[in-house]
Amino acid sequence: MKTISIARNLLLAVMIGPLGSTLLPSSAGLAFAQAASVAGLPDFADLAEKTGPAVVNIRTTERVKPGQGGAPSTEDEEMQEFFRRFFGVPMPRQPDRTPRNGRKPTPQQEEDVPRGVGSGFIISADGFVLTNAHVVDGADDVYVTLTDKREFKAKIIGVDKRTDVAVVRIEGSNLPRLTIGDPNRLRVGEWVIAIGSPFGLDNTVTAGIISAKARDTGDYLPLIQTDVAVNPGNSGGPLINMRGEVIGINSQIYSRSGGYMGISFAVPIDEAMRVAEQLRLTGRVTRGRIGVQIGEVTKDVAESLGMPRAQGALIQRVEPGGPAEKGGLEAGDIITKFNGTQIEKSSDLPRVVGATKPGTRSTLTVWRKGASKEVTLSIAELEPEKVAKKEERKTKPEQVANALGLVVSDLSDAQKKELKIDGGALVDAAEGPAARAGLRGGDVILRLNNSDVKDAKQFNALVSKLEAKKTAVVLVRRGEASQFVPIRPNGQ
């Protein structure tokens, strides 16, 4: 995420205030205050005072070998200067990794390096904290700081990437906690506030309204859309209604610049609590699956097939040997109900199936050849997300980063089997261009430009043949998802 554009925009906003003619005359200001009073605009002061103590700052660290990270960029330095001048606080930065005695560390040494800052909130008096999965996933140590400045080293109880929900725990008692609300009672247009640590600024309160209640931006849950200002560091913090109840976890923003652009998304708290309960009990989330690939049902398709209206999930492919095939489902069937629940759009199906316990006998209503038909099948378990295990990395001390800033090694046969891939190179460390592009240890490189990557040696050979100042594109596997990532060489 590029932060310099945010810094410059904020700087411009700070400078325009005193110099521009935006301040209202006293009479106009009085009229505005009176109008606000008549309109009944909300006062968030009591709400923030009541709920703020249960919101925490979360910082994470990662143990790395010396030399695995790059020097601070010019953008980082300008952001540091912005925060120093206007807020009197520093941004988290990479520490100087040269020991005070001036000696170079041995290859075997590891040190804790700041990894990120996020937010969270306490949901039980005995120390359970809810946050986003992306805030703590991959961290070696997690530290939770309360508003009274007490700091605790937290234990990660469980992480669920599919819903971006995580639970950590701190050792404490009689801790302040938030009351859980009901997202189903939300109304578009009602006021809400967010509390978190944007850019590391603890317990920052922002306000806005509910823009939409069920945006289809995730496979397993609909998100709450708001216009509350949410920025890097707000992730994991609570979205709170005017009754002081948490109704969501601030998780995502829509942005073309990396900063807030008026649209933010939160995980509904009822969905998050269902996930959190499983994480607290077992450390993982179990989901159901039926083994189909699905698509949307368009109006034209519905009319052509004689359906009363366009609804349901169109089966495009049935997995061989899966529950759907065993139950008699076919490609071309349209699932309109699951255990009596209407399937209005294709994204509804993964959610209701995922929420069903594996082994359950379920009844599906399908539209086939102009008529409805009921099919019964047994729900299977969705495979957990798979990543290359950190403890399996075998980085040799003498390895150095290639021209893209990557230190890579071969995947073991077990890792390839687990990830269901034939080749690739495992990222042990990322620095310079690769680190700026967002790559990190544990990622798997599958392709460089148009060439498939077979192993680490072949990947490094391909990198050595790249044009020095030309952007390269790598296909990166992280978890169950793959995406192309452009890596721009130094100087671009």
N, C-alpha and C positions, 0 to 999 in steps of 0.2 A: 504494500500500500504506500503510495507516495504522499508524504505529509507536507511537502514544501508549499504546494498550492494552498493547502489549508492554512498554513502559517501566514502566507502573504495575504490571503483574504481576510483573516482575522486582524492582521496588522492594519490593513486598509480600513476595516470597520472601526478599529480603535482610533485611528487618526481622523476619520471623517467626523466622528461625534463632536469633538470640541471645535473643529475648524469650520464645519458646515453650519448652515442656518436651520438646523433641524429642531432646535429647542423651542418649545412653545412659550409664548409670552405668559405671564402669570395669570391673566384673565382667561386665556385659552386653556391653560393648564387646569384652572379651577373648573371651567365648563366641562372639560374632558373627565375630570374626576367625578363631577356630578352625574354625567351621562353614564359612566361606568357603574356608579352606585344604583342608578335607576335600572340599568340593564341587568343588575345582579351578577356581575362578573365574580368568579370565585376567588377566595383568598386561600392560598395553599399553605400559609404559614403554620397553622395548627397541625395540618396533615403531615407536613414535612417533619415537624418537631416530634410527632407521635411515632412515625414509622422509621425515621432516619437511623435510630440506634440499632435496628436489626439488620441494616444493610452494611455489608463488609467490603473491604478492599482485598483483592486476591492477587498476590504476586507469585510468580513461579520461577524456578531456576532449573538449569540443566547442567549436568556434569559433562564437561568436554575436555578433550586433550588440548594443550596449548597449541595455538596456531591454526585452529579450525575455524575461527571467525575472522572477518575482515575488519579493516579500520573503519571508523565512523565516516559516513559520506558527507559531502558538502550540504546536502539537504538536512541531514541529522544535525549538523552544526548550526545551521540557520534556525532550525526548530528549537534547539537548546537556547539560542540567544533570544528568541521570541518569548519563551516561557520565563527566562531569567528577568527580562526587562519589564514585562507586563503582569506577571503573577508572582514573581519572587521565589519560584520553585523550579528545580531542575527536572528535565525529562529523564527517565531511566536510560542509561547509556551503557555500552559495553565497557567494562573496567579495563585499566591498563594491566595487561597480563604479564608484565615483566616483574619478577620478584624484586623486593626492596634491596636485596643484597647484590642485585645486578647480574646474578648468574642465570643462565638459561635453564629452564626446568627440564627435568629428564623426560624422555618420551612416555614413561609410565605414569607420570603425574596427571591427575585430573583436578579440575577446579570448577566451582559453582559459578555459572554465568547467568545473569538476568535473562529470562526468556520472554516475559510478557507481564502485562498488568491487566486485570479484569475486575469484575464485580461479582457479588453473590449476596444471598440473604439467608438468615437463620430461620429454619422452619420448625425447630424443636428446642425446648429449653436445655436439653442435654447436648446440644452442639452439632446437630446435623445441618449442613449448609447446602443450599441448592445453587447451581451455577450452570454455565454452558459447558458442553463437552470440549469445545475447541479452546476454552480458557485453560484447562488443566491437562488435556490429553498430551502425552509425551513428556510431561514434566517429571523431573526426578524429585523435586521438593516443592511443596505448596505452603505458602504462608498466608494466614488470614489475619487482617488487622481490623479491630473494631473502632467505632467512633471515639471511644474513650482511650484510644492509643494502645490498648492491650494487643499483643501479637501472639499468635499461636501457630505452631507447626501443625499442619493438617494432614490427615490420612485420606487418600482417595479411596472411597468406598466402591464406586463403580462409575463407568462412563458408557453412554449410549450415543454413538455418533449419528445414528439414523434420525434421532429426534433432537440431537444437540443438547442433551441433558446430562448433567453429572451431579453426583453427590459426594461431598467431602465431609469429614467430621473433625471437630476440634474438642479438646478435653476441657469441659466447663460445665457449670450448673447454673440454673436460674438465669440463663442468658435471655436477652430480649429477642422476641420472635415475631414474625408477621402472621397475620390472620389470613387464611386461605379463602379466596372468594370463588364465585361461580361465573365463569366466562359466558355461560349460556344466558345470563341476565344482562349482558352487555347490550347497549344500544348505540348505533352509529351516531356520532355527534356528541357523546357524553365526554366530560372532562376526565383526564387521567394524568398522572405524573410518573416520571421515571427518576430513579435515584441510582447513581453509580459513580464510577471513577474515570470519566473521559480524560484521556491523556494523563492519567495518574492523579487527577484532581479529585481527592476523596469526597464522598458524600455530596456530589453535585446534583441539584434538583432541576429538572426541566419539565415543562408541561405542554399539553396539547390535547387533542381529541381523538376518539376512535374513528378511523377513516373507513374501515371495513372489518368484518368479523371473521371471515373464513377465506383467506387467500390461499389458492392452491400453489404453494411454492415448495412443498416438501412431499415426499412419498407417503409418509406415515402420519402426518398431522396437518390440519389447516392452520395457518398463522393469523394472528391479529395484526391488522395494519393500523398504524397511527401516524400522526405528524409530529410526535414528540421528538425533540432533538436528541439523537443517539449518535455517539462517535466512538472511535476506538478506545476501549477501556470501559465502556458501558456494558459490554457483553456480560451476560450472567446476572445483571441487576434486575430488580423487580419493576413491573409495570403495575401501578397502584390506582384503584378507583377512589372516588371521593368519600367512600365509607372507610377508607384505610385498609382495604383488603387487597392482597396481591392477586392479580388476575392474569399475569403472564410473566415470562422471562424474556427480557430484551435480548434479541439474538442476531438480527440481521438488519442491514440497511440497503436500500437501492441507491447506487452512486456511480457516477461517471468520473468522479474526481478522487475518490477514496474517502471523502468526507460526507457529512450529512447533507442531503438534498431535499428534505421535506417528506421522505417516506422511510418508515422504519417498521420492523416486524418483531412480534413477540410470540413465543411458544405459549399456547394456552395453558394455564396452571393446572387444569384438571387432567390434561394429557400428561403434563410434566410430573404430576404427583403419582399417576399410575406407573410411570416409568421409574420414578424415585423409589416407590415401594418395592418393586422387584430388585432394584439395585441394592437397597438396604438389606433385603432378605437373602439374596443369592450373589450379588455382585455383578449380575448380568441380566439382560432382558431376553425373555423367550417369546418368539413370535411364530404365528402360523403361516403356512403357505399351501397353495394348491397346485402350483406348477403350470402356470399359463402366462403367455405374453399377451397383453391386452392393448386396445386402442379405443379411441372415442367413437361414439355413434353419432354420425351427422344427421341432419334433418333429411337429406336426400336418401341416405341409406335406410333410415327408419320408414320413410314413405314407400320406398321400393319394396321393403320386406313386409309391408302391411302392419307395422307397429302403430299403436295409437298415438305415440309421441316419441321424440328422440330422447332416449334415456339408456342407461346401462353401460356395461363394459363389453366391447367386442373382442372375442377370443381370436387372436391372430395366429397363435401357435400353442400347441399342447406339448408339454415336456414328456418325452418317452419314459414310461414307467412311473410317472408321477401320480399324485392323488387324482388329478383331473382326468387323466387318461383311464385310470382304474375305475373311476366313477362314471365313465361314459361320455364325458364332455368332448366336443369336437371343435375344430377350427371353423369359424363362421357362426358359432353359437353366441348369443348375446345374454350375458348374465344380468338379470333385472332385479333379483332379490337374493339376499344371503341371510339365511336363518330368519326370514321375515322382514329384514331391513331393506328398504328400497335402495337400489344402486342408481343414483341419478346421473352420475358421470363416472368415467373410468377411474379417476383418482379415489373414489369412495371405496373401491374393492380392496386395494392393498391395506387400507386402514382397518376395515372390519375383519378381514381375514387375519391380518397381523395381530389383532387384539384377541383372537380366538386361541384357546389353549391347544397345543398339539395333541393329537389323539382323539379330539372331539369329532363326533359324527355330526356333520352339518348338511343342511338341505338348501340347495340352490334352485332358484327358478330361472329357466333360460328360455329365450325365444328362438325357436328352431322351425324353419320351413312354415312360417305363418301361424304358429300356435305356441302357447306356453307349455313348458314341460318341467317337472321337478326331478332333480338329480340329487342323490345322496352320496356323500364321499367322506373320507376320513382326513382330517387336517394333519399335514406333516409339519415338521419344525423348520423354520427358516435358518439357514446356515449363518453363524455369526460372521461379522466382518473379519477379514483376514489381512494381516499386515506382516511384513518381515519382522521377526522378533529381534528386539534390540540386543538381547544377550547373545545372539548368534553371529553378530558382526565380528569379523576377524580382520581388523585393519592393521596392517604391518607398520611399525614405527617409522620405517624409512620411506613410506609412501608419501608422495607429494601431489598436490592438486594439479589437474591438467589445465589446459588453456581456458576452459569454461569455469574453472574454480571448483571442480568436483574431484573428490577422492572416492573411488569406487572399488568394489571387490566382487567376486563371483558369488552367485546364489548357490546354496547347497541344493542337492537333489530333493531334500525334504521341503525346503522352502518353495522350490518350483512346483512341487506336487501340491503343497498347501495353497498356493496362489493360482494354481491351474494355468501355468505359463511354461513355455518351452525354453525361453532364454531370458536375457536381460542382465543389467548390471545394478547391483545394490549400492546405493549412495551411503557411504560411511561418514562423509563430511562435505559441507558446502561452504564456500567462501567466495568473496569477490562477486563476479557477475552472477554466478548461480545462486548465491545467498540473496542478492538483491532481487532476483526473479522469484524468490519464495521457496526454492528447493531446500530440503533438509534431510538429515540422516534418517534412513528407513525407507525413503522413496526408492522406487525401482524404475530405471530408465529402460524403456522398451524400444524406442526408435530415435534416431538422430536424423533430422531432415527426412529423407525418403528411404533411409537404410535401417533395416531391423538390427537390433543389438543382440548379439549372441552371448557375449561374456564381457568381462571387464577389459581384457587385453584388446579385443577387437574394438570396443567402444573408444578406448584411449587412442587407438590407431586412427579411427575415423576423426576424432577431435583434432589430432595433429595435422590432418589434411585440410582443415577448415580455413577459409580466408580470414585473416586476422581481424578485419574491421567489419565483417558481415554478420548480421544477426543469425543465430542458429535456433532451430526449433526442436525441442525434445518432447517425446511422448512419455509422460510420467504416470506411473501407477502409484496411487496412494489409497490404502484401504481397498475398497471394491471399485473405486472410480479411477478412470484414466482421463487425462486431458493433455493437450498440447501447451507447452510453456515456451515462449520465446526468451532466449538468453542473449542479452546485448553485451558485447565485449566492452572492456574499459575504453572510455573516450567517446562512447556514443551517447 
